[in-house]
């Protein structure tokens, strides 16, 4: 929230906060069924490996930004 407050003008903060807060709801809604699918199809070890690998891939553009 501090990042949004300091980097968005007051007129744009509502949308930025809305996108951020929707991500906190969509993430678990998509992630839980995906994790369940990975566990039942490939085992819990692969679920941890694949989610960790995806997080590391996401880290690259995040750090560059």
Buried (B, 14 or more C-beta within 10 A) or exposed (E): EEEBEEEBEEEEBEEBBEEEEEEEEEEEEEEEEBBEEBBEEEEEEEBEEBBEEEEEEEEEEEEEE
